[in-house]
Amino acid sequence: MSFLLIGAAIVGSPTVIRAVLWDFGGVILSSPFDAFDRYERERGVPPGLIRSVNATNPDSNAWALLERSEIDSAEFDRLFAQESAELGHRVPGADVLALLAGEVRPEMVDMLDRVIAAGYRTACLTNNVVSADPRATRTDVQDVMERFEHVIESSKVGVRKPEVRFYEIACDTVGVQPHECVFLDDLGINLKPAKAMGMTTIKVTDPAAAIAELTSVLDL
């Protein structure tokens, strides 16, 4: 029996990939976790503390509130310092915001261009903090952002990954169903609900491995 290939799907298959959804920090940009680790080493902060603060009460902590634009950067500075102090070491929130700027990964941008050229819909799904994010005014970041058909920002839609509503908004905006999407993110907690909704998910730890997996999924 023969089949006609279209993009990443086989005619008669229930799954036809129409869109690729991309996280930004940790996927297009290098991970801020590297900067967190460096800060902790240089300041004598216990290893992993910053990530521990972000993972404690993840739906209502200072980070979650800022990414939904429910507080401003000054309030985040105060609340994050309080939350980190409760875990044993005070870290100002302003210090954490200054660590967000990663480096653009040219190989991921090249892959994005290949995906666009192949005719797939694209969107950037990002938890961000527009008012304080040092990436907001960078020309290299803006150059990449302009490539996406859509940019779904937590600070503008009022929900954030991994809330299911965030992914629903993304699918509605792009005009696709979850099972028609591939989603790349560097955090398993963000991929889990997307996968449960029916998306094909790729965890980005090593960019080269992620590119190879996406190339295979899309049959580029």
N, C-alpha and C positions, 0 to 999 in steps of 0.2 A: 504494500500500500504506500502511495506517495502523498506527501503533504506539501503545500505551498507555504513557504516562510514569509511572514510579514513582520519586520522589526524583530522583536524577541519572541514572537508567539507563532504558533502553528494554527492554521485555519481549522476550526473545529474545537480548539482548546478553549477552556473557559477564561483563560487569562491572556489579555492583549495589553502589553505595556504601552501606555500613551504618554506618561509624564515621569520625569525624574525630579525629585524634591531633595534639596540640599540643605543641611545645616551649614552654618558659616564658620564660627570659631571652632577649631578642632577638625574641620574638614577642608574648607577653602583656605582658612588661616591655620597656622600652627597652633597647637593647643595652649590655652592659658595655664594649664596645669604645670607646664614646664616652668613658667614664670612664678607660679605659686611655690613650687619646690625650691627654686633658687632664693626667693624672698625668705622662706623659712630657714634655709641654711645660713644665709647671711645675717639674719636677725636673731638667731638662736631660738626660733619658734619651733615647737615640737613638730616633727614631720607629719604632714597630712592634716594639720589643724584647720587650715582654711577650707579644705574640702569637707572636713567633718562639720564645720559650722554650716556650710551650704546644705549638707545632708540632714541636719537636725531640723525637725519641723519643716520639711521642704515645701509645703504648700502655704505656710504662713510666716516664714522667717523674713528677715530683712531683704534677702536676695529676691525672694518670690514677690514681695511687695514692690520692690523697685522695678522688676521686670514687667509688672503689670501697671506701672506708673501710678501706684497707690501712695507712694512716698517720693520725695525728691532726694537728690544726692546728699544733701546735708543731713537729713533724717537717717538715710542709709548709713552714713558715716558713724552716727551715734549708736544706732541699733546694732550694727555689725560689731562694733567695739564691745558693746554690752554682751552680745551673744558669744563672742569669742572669749571674753573674760570668764563667762560662766563655764566654759570648757577648759579654763586653766591659764589662758594667756591672752592679754588684750591686743587686738590687731585693729587699727582704725580702718573703717570702711573705705576711706579715701585712698588708702594704700592699695587696697584690693582693686579698686576701679582703675588705678594707674597701671595695673598688671595685665589688663585685658588685651592690649594691643599685641597681636601676634604678627607673624610674617606671612605674606601671601605665598601659597605653594603653587609655583608655576605649572607643575605637572597636573594639579587638580583643575586649574583654569583651562589648560589645554584639553582636558577630558570634558569639561563643561562645553567648550567650543565644539568638540566632536559630537556631543549629544545634541546640541542645538542644530548643527549642520545635518544631522541624521533625521531631523524633523520632529523630535520629541518636545513636548511642552516642558517648561522648566519653572521652578519657583524656589526661592530661598526661604527657609523656615527658621527664623532666628529668635531666640530669647535675647532681648537687648535692652539697653538703658540709654535711650537717645540723648537725654540731657547731659549725661556724664561720660558717655562712652568715647574714649580717645580715638576709636576707629571712625567716628562719624564724619570727620573732616579730612580724612586721608584720601588723597587722590587715587592711590593704587586700589584702595578698597572700593571707592566709588566706581572706578573703571570696571571692576568685576560685578558690582551690584547692577550696573546698567545692562549687563548681558541677560539677566533673568527677565522672563516675562512678568513675573509677579514677585514681590517681596512681602512676606507675612511676618510682621513684627509684633512681638508680645506687648511692647510698650504702646502700640497703637490699637490692637484688637482687644486688649484687656484680659487675655488669658495667655497661658504659656505652656510650652512643653514641660511635662508630659500630660497635660490635661487633654482629654479626648476632644473637647470642643475646639482646641487649637487646630487639630488635624482636620476636623470637619470643615472649619472655615477655609483651610488651605485647599481642600478638595473642591469646595463650592466655588472658590475664587478661580481656580484653574479650570474648572468645568470637567472634572473626572471623578470616577468612583475610586475608593481606596484600592481595590484589587487591580486597578490600572496603573498604579504608581510604584516606583522604586524610591525608597527613602534612605539617604545616607546621613548618619550621625555618629559622633564619637562616643556617645553615652548610651549604654544599654537601657537605662531607665527611660530614655526618650524613644528608643526603638520598640520597646515592649508593647505599648498601646497601639502604635502604628501597625505592628505585625498582627495584633489581635483584631484590628479592623480589616485586615486582608492585604495590607501592603507587603511588597517584597522589601526586606530590610537588609542593609549592609552596614556593619559596624566598622568605622574607620579608626584603626589603630596605626597600621602601616599604610601610607598612601599608595604605594605600589601594589600592595595586595588588594586594596579596595578598588583601584582602577582595573585590575585584572578581573575581579569579580563582577564589576559593573559591565565591563566589556563582554563578559560571558553571558550575563543576564540579558543584555540588549542585542547580543549577536552582532556587534559592530564589526 
